Amino acid sequence: MSRQENSLAHNDSLLRFMTCGSVDDGKSTLIGRLLYDTKTILTDTLTQIERTSQKRGMESVDLSLLTDGLQAEREQGITIDVAYRYFSTGTRKYIIADAPGHEQYTRNMVTAASTAHLAIILIDARKGVLTQTRRHSYLAQLVGIPHIVVAINKMDLVDYSQAEFERIRTSYLEFAEQIGLQRNGRDISFVPMSALNGDMIVDRGDVMPWYEGPTILELLESVPPAHSERNESFRFPVQFVCRPHASDDHELHDFRGFMGRVESGEIATGDAVTVLPSGITSRVKAIQLGNTVLEHAITEQSITLLLEDEIDISRGDMIVKSDSVPEPVKQLNAMVCWLSETPLSSARTYIIRHTARESKAKVGNIAYKIDVNTTTQLPAEGGGLNMNDIASITFKLAQPLMIDPYELNRATGSFIIIDETTNNTVGAGMVQA
C-alpha cells in the first residue's frame, strides 16, 4: 500500500460534521432521525425519550430529545450547548456536532465548526433563508468547511412542493455567491426532506419523486476523507520532549524523542526537516507510535520523532519538512470571532495560543467588522469587539509564531485568544494570507 493510499485508509473511517441553522429548523430532530433510522439508539435511551415525549402530550417520539441533553434545553425546546453524538454505518463512523441556532449562542457554533469537514445547514421550507442561515453560512465559509449540505426541512408543511424547494435553492445560491462560499473547491448540495417523517434522510420515501439526488446519509457516505483533497505541508508542533534520565539502560538513557501530533502532511524516516523558530536542520532518524516503530506517519497520528542530530528543541517549537518551511512571524493578520461577553480592548494585552505555542499579543489595528447579513465591511468604531462580532484584526506578537494561511492549513492557520487575567478563551482567529 502506498503512503497516499495508507493516508486515505487511515482517515476514511471517520467523518466529523455539524448541523446548524435558525431556531426550530429541525437540527436536533434531523440528528435524532439519523440515529433512529440507522438503529444506533440504545434501548434505555429510546425508552427515556418516549417517556419524556408522553409527558409533553406528544403522540409520537420527539427525536430532538436525543441531542438536547441539558435540562434547560429540554424545558425550553431549544439547543443551547453544542451536543456531540456518535454513530456508525457499515462503511463509516461519524461524530455529529449539533450547533445551537439562537444568535445568543453563535460562539458555541464556532466551536462546533472548528473541526467539522461537512456542515448541514437546515432551512425551514416555510420561512426560507433567514438571518441565522446567513450567519451560519458565513461562519462555515470563514472556518473553511469544504462541504456544505443545504437541507430544506419541513417539506411536508409545504405539500412537498418542488417550486418552493427551487425558490429557496435559488435564494441561497445568490447569497452563497455574495460571500464566496463556493470558492477554494467547496461544494454545495441541496436536499429536500422531512426530519419529522424521515423523508430523504436515510430512506427516500415516496412523497418527492421529482427529487432524484442523494439522501442525507448517501451524501455523508460519499464525502471524501478529510486531508485527502489537497497535498498538505508537514507540520508537527512539539508538545513534549521525552528524556528518560533515570534509566539504567544506556541506550534508553540517551533517548531524546519529540512527541506531538501530526497536524498536516506526512513524514518518513530519512526525510530532511527544519526546526522552527531556530531554523536548524536535521533528518528523521526514527518514528515511533507508542512501542511500534513506523516507516512513516500521517495526519492526525500522535507520534514520537527522533532526529539524527542533537538539537535544542522545546515544547512549542515546530518541526517541518525542509522543502516547505513557513516564515516565523511577529505580526499576523486574522479574521477573529469574538466569543466573550467582555468586549475586546485595544489597550489590553492578550495571549495567543497557536498549536502548542503561546505568545503575548497586542491589538495593532482593527481594519473592519463584518455584517454577516449584508456581507459588507463596517468601520470598527470605538476600537473594540462585542460578543459574536467578526472582524479583521492585526496582532503584534512578543514571540514568533509559525503560521500558515488558514485557507491552506486549518491546523496551523488557526489560534485562540486568551484573557491573561482570567485565563478564559475570549476569541478564535483564522490567519489571513
Secondary structure, DSSP 8 states (H G I E B T S, - for coil): --HHHHHHHHHTTEEEEEEEESTTSSHHHHHHHHHHHTT-S-HHHHHHHHHHHHHTT-SS--GGGGT--SHHHHHHTS--S-EEEEEE-SS-EEEEEE---SGGGHHHHHHHHTT-SEEEEEEETTT-S-HHHHHHHHHHHHTT--EEEEEEE-GGGGTT-HHHHHHHHHHHHHHHHHHTTT-TT-EEEEEE-BTTTTBTTTB--SS-TT--S--HHHHHHHS--TT-SS----EEEEEEEE--TT-S-HHHHT--EEEEE--BSEEETT-EEEEETTTEEEEEEEEEETTEEESEEETT-EEEEEESS-----TT-EEEETTS----EEEEEEEEEE--SS-EETTSEEEEEETTEEEEEEEEEEEEEEETTTTEEE--GGGEE-TT-EEEEEEEEEEEE----TTT-TTTTEEEEEETTT--EEEEEEE--
